[in-house]
Amino acid sequence: MMNHPHDLFATLEQACPFTTAPRQASIRIGLVQLATDYTLENDWHRLAGPGVEIYSTRMPYDSVMTPDSLRATGDHIAGAAELVAPGLPLDVMAFGCTAASMLIGDEGVAERLTRTRPGIPATNPWLASITALRHLGVRRLAVLTPYNTGVNRPLYRMLQQAGFEVVAFGAFGLTLDTDIPAIHTDSIIEATARLLADGQAEGVFFSCTNLRAARVLEQLEQRFGLPMVSSNQALLWHALQLAGQQPDIAGAGRLLRPGPHSQKTRHQA
């Protein structure tokens, strides 16, 4: 008489003992991104290096950049954050949209990010960029964005309220978030040169996590002798800082290199 298949399995299955592996990463970052962001995650994986683990998820966004649609992303942050590596201890949580963070507010973003992980630090590109610019000693600012006027106007106003003097403001004037990654880095370089032509700015802020500015920051700093801060660069820097690590990453601007950075170099064409 043949054994029933279930009986045969019962004779085959063995309980195997195991030990748990020590934690490999020195830093674990949870990241909530917009569904339409094609740049942030790639920049971070390129820059983060060994010892940093990034756990990300995405949240709904219709791609249309207006103040109302960007504020509405706040309705999805908490739900998306809950999906980031459930059960895994994280060192910091980050939200990946500069304009939405500015409009929702740092406290509102942080509360949503950490609702199911209370007590861990949280950051966003707006907070990170403001903190980075102050760290670098930049007060007179040139700004480059991919946004349209409806988003640029509150950004300009909020930078002023944060204590910066905006001496030049350039924009690519796009309406859809999904169009932003197509902006060529050559266009970013040319626009930066135009904004710095009069020599008034002490540094440049490239707003938007979907703008591919992080790839040319080192090149721009070498050309103009001024600090360059992008949303993705600043967000990674601030996340690592909050997790207790001093970044030391080559090729992405002075912000990610250790040492004092408050001394500015005179703009050179």
GIRAFEN-V876239 format. One record per pair of residues at least 6 apart in sequence whose C-alpha atoms are under 7 Angstrom apart, sorted by sequence separation. I is the first residue (numbers start at 0). J is the second residue. If there is no record, write none. Layout:
I;J  I;J
//
This chain:
113;119  220;226  239;245  205;212  220;227  239;246  248;255  249;256  100;108  247;255  248;256  112;121  246;255  247;256  236;246  246;256  247;257  216;227  246;257  60;72  109;121  245;257  109;122  213;229  58;75  212;229  213;231  213;232  236;255  92;112  58;79  105;126  57;79  208;230  34;57  56;79  100;123  140;163  202;225  203;226  204;227  205;228  206;229  207;230  208;231  26;50  27;51  28;52  29;53  30;54  31;55  32;56  33;57  34;58  100;124  101;125  139;163  140;164  141;165  146;170  148;172  201;225  202;226  203;227  204;228  205;229  206;230  25;50  26;51  27;52  28;53  29;54  30;55  31;56  32;57  33;58  34;59  35;60  100;125  138;163  139;164  140;165  141;166  142;167  143;168  144;169  145;170  146;171  147;172  169;194  187;212  202;227  203;228  204;229  205;230  227;252  24;50  25;51  26;52  27;53  28;54  29;55  30;56  31;57  32;58  33;59  34;60  56;82  97;123  138;164  139;165  140;166  141;167  142;168  143;169  144;170  145;171  146;172  147;173  24;51  33;60  35;62  56;83  97;124  139;166  140;167  141;168  142;169  143;170  144;171  145;172  146;173  147;174  167;194  184;211  226;253  24;52  55;83  91;119  92;120  93;121  94;122  95;123  96;124  97;125  145;173  146;174  184;212  54;83  69;98  70;99  90;119  91;120  92;121  93;122  94;123  95;124  180;209  54;84  69;99  73;103  91;121  92;122  93;123  179;209  180;210  179;210  180;211  70;102  80;112  220;252  70;103  166;199  217;250  77;111  81;115  145;179  166;200  217;251  76;111  77;112  216;251  217;252  76;112  216;252  77;114  214;251  213;251  225;263  225;264  224;264  224;265  225;266  224;266  223;266  224;267  223;267  223;268  31;79  31;80  141;194  29;83  141;200  29;89  140;200  28;89  139;200  140;201  141;202  142;203  143;204  144;205  27;89  28;90  29;91  30;92  31;93  32;94  33;95  139;201  140;202  141;203  142;204  143;205  144;206  201;263  27;90  28;91  29;92  30;93  31;94  32;95  138;201  139;202  140;203  141;204  142;205  143;206  144;207  26;90  27;91  28;92  29;93  30;94  31;95  137;201  137;202  198;266  66;149  65;149  66;150  65;150  128;228  128;230  131;233  128;233  124;230  127;233  128;234  127;234  97;206  124;233  64;174  97;207  124;234  127;237  63;174  64;175  96;207  97;208  123;234  63;175  64;176  96;208  62;175  63;176  95;208  62;176  62;177  122;238  120;241  135;260  136;261  135;261  134;261  97;230  35;176  35;177  38;180  37;180  91;238  91;241  91;242  90;242  39;208  38;208  39;209  38;209  37;209  38;210  36;209  38;211  39;231  43;235  46;248  26;242
//
